[in-house]
């Protein structure tokens, strides 16, 4: 599929002197927008009331979007790598924005299917393309610090929800004077429709800005002082390249798929249930020692650790290596989950600390995986390989809540559950993390037979002035 | 920069553009962080 000339990769190759620190904000401009998908709970109750339907019927919108994220990232990954980040960001902006506009129309006209089609399907395609669009570009600009680079972008995805939640509340307050954001009040459908319209337009401008400023490095460019042969000395880091088509035929790809699936499923187990979970852990009869407002604060705290973990742990992986950091995510995470299940209800501060660190590992797992892929498969089609791997996220998005909800359904009714009722679900997560830990242990360098043939060598261009 | 013919020409990135780009993404991020910290503080006060 050809793209217009101004979007092509050839048009955005940076010349000598370009400062690579312009690329992270370009990536953040996209990820901060698409991260809104984790802020859908803000208007969930309003949509239930507006469409006079169930919470499940509204919750499906989010599920469709996440499934479409995985599918579109897997399907369009090669296209993204071939056409470059500007074409990908532009396309993502169009889909993501159109999703909101069609969704807005659906809300305004009372057509729920339009919301499924708009935000779920069309927006979900934008999510998938947008998520992977800057990742391979950042890895190419920061071959010396790929964990830091992808951590910055994927931190933006976590940050997007932090922005969208309060912003949506304030906008709905503006569009519906009867709604003041306090518990028990629900904004009108027209306020949500106007919110969708506003977000669609704002996100379009923001993402297009990212598409406008993004650049790709020349093939022979490398940062000053960076010596790939030194990076090669690290275990598992290759200077070879593997195509996306071949990558999925390797054992390493599927081991990482299992690693990501297990890490995400375990994290979602807590995230999905965060507010009721902390209240249930400290329930005494029908009342909980943790008030609803404090539970909301706990959700906010987890969001901060989710976002911070993406940056901190991914950056740390540049120093200690990708395989060791996943040992930490999965191994230490496993221990923390056991502690949560056994002594988590002994004190609120213990519960909060354990959950916060677990969620930071969840975020770290997302942010470090592109750098892990780059280590194993090279930079050639790392975006496409990353896209295919994100199907693990989609699967985990279904499996995580399913495990927790199924266990809790068999244990009692919401509002009456206690810490012990969560134990079976938590121990299932412990088992999953153990599986992920073993999968990570088994990761070895990719066999030579999968490497792409080497191109004729060219002299690298070292930059002295601007690259830090 | 790249010329229409596709030749890479030496260029420098204006510092103002870098500052503007970081500000554009930084301001909403700080807003979101502030609002979330405010909400999270109720865990310790509420």
Interface residues (C-beta under 8 A of the other chain):
Chain A: X10 X11 X12 X13 X14 X15 X16 X17 X18 X19 X21 X22 X25 X26 X28 X29 X32 X156 X159 X161 X162 X163 X164 X165 X166 X167 X206 X209 X213 X218 X291 X293 X294 X295 X296 X297 X298 X299 X300 X301 X303 X304 X352 X465 X466
Chain B: X1 X2 X6 X8 X9 X10 X11 X12 X13 X17 X18 X21 X22 X24 X25 X28 X29 X31 X32 X33 X35 X36 X37 X39 X40 X41 X42 X43 X44 X46
